[in-house]
């Protein structure tokens, strides 16, 4: 009967039957293409996200290390500023203290600039950056 419909020229029904016949043969190929594309997309997104998080963590840890080194140098300068010679005069002169303090300020300002630049380019996670800056603000007012 399907052959009669196609022979009579009823194009829509004939086309539908022909399409269904071809689709049945192509369905396994389409299914495997969908599965392969989905797997490749998921693998790409997972790898991209993992790399991004690892780089953000690496950058954060490096900035934290730089910050602690600056704070350690600040502390050491404060300790050396309190030291006195045998005659009671300070071991460090005002010019020396000023030069070292200026260098520490330069390093700290450079660190803050680098952190903001990294944050604005997506190398630092926004929630960590905000928490970090708030913590630093409270710590620096106590120092």
N, C-alpha and C positions, 0 to 999 in steps of 0.2 A: 504494500500500500504506500510506503514511503517513496518507492520508485515512481508510483503514479503521480504523487504530489509534485515531485521534481520534474516529471515529464510534462505535466500540465502547465508549468511555468509559474507556479505559486512560489515566488522567489524567497519570501521571508521564511516560510516553513522549511524550505529546502536548505537555505543558508544556515538556519538554526540547527538542523540535523547534521549538516556537514561540520559545523563548528564543534558540536558536542562530540562528534566522532574523533576529530583531530585533537581536541582539548584532552580527551581521555588518554591519548597516547603521549601528550606532552606534559601531563600533570606531574609525573615523578621528577622530570628535569626542573620544572618550576619550583617544586617543593625543595629540591636540593639547593637550588640557587637562593631561595629565601633563607634557608638554614645557614648556608655558607656566608651570606651577606650579614645576617644577624650576628653570627659568631665573630666575624672579622670586625664588625662595628663595636661589639662589646669588648673585644680584646683591645682594640685601639683606644677606646675611651678609658678602660681600666688602666692601661699602661700610661696613658697621658696623665691621668689623675694621680697615679702613684708617683710618677716622676715629678710632678708639680709639688706634691706634698713633701717629698724628700728634699727637693731644692729649697723649699720654704723653710724647712727645719734646719737644713745646713746653713742657710743665710742667717737665720735667727740665732743659732748657736755661735756663729762667728761674730756677730754683732755683740752678743752677750759677753763673749771672751774679750773683745776690744773694750767694752764698757768696764769690765772688772779690772783690766790692766790699767785703765785711766784712773779708776778709783784707788787702786793700789799705789800708783805713782803719787796721787794727791796725798794719801795718807803718809807715805814715806817723806814727802816734802814737808808736811806738817811736823813730823817727828824731827827731821833734820833742822827745821826752823827753831825748834825749842832747845837744841843743843847749844852749849856754851863752851868757850875755850877756858883754860885754867884761870885766866885773869877775869873771867866773867863776861867777856864780850861774845856776841853771837857768832857761831861758826860760819853761818851764811850771811852774806851782806844783803842789803835791800835790793841791789841791782840783780844779784844772783837769784834771789827769791822771785823777783819780778819776771826775769827771763824764763825760769822754770814754770811759773804759774801761767805765763802767756803761752808757753808750749803746750801745757795741759789743756788750756782753754781752746787752743787751735785744734788739738786732737779731738776734744769733746765736740766742738762745733762741726768738725769734719764727720765725726761719727753720726751725729744727729742728721746732717745733710744726707749722708749715705743711706741711713735708715729710711728717711722720708722718700728718697728717690726710689729705693727698692720697694717700699710699700706702694708708691704710686704706679710702679710698673708690675705689680702683682707678685713680687718675690717674697713679700711678707704677708701673712694672713691678716686680714683686717681686725679680727677680734683679738689676736695676739698683740698686734701693734698698739691698739687702744689700751689694752691692759698693761702693757709694758710701759707706755708713756705715762699712764696714771701712777704706776708704781714708782717710776723714776721721779715724778714730780713730788711725791710724798717723801721719798728718800733724800732728795736733794735739799728739801727745806729743813730736814733734820741735821744735815751735815754742816 
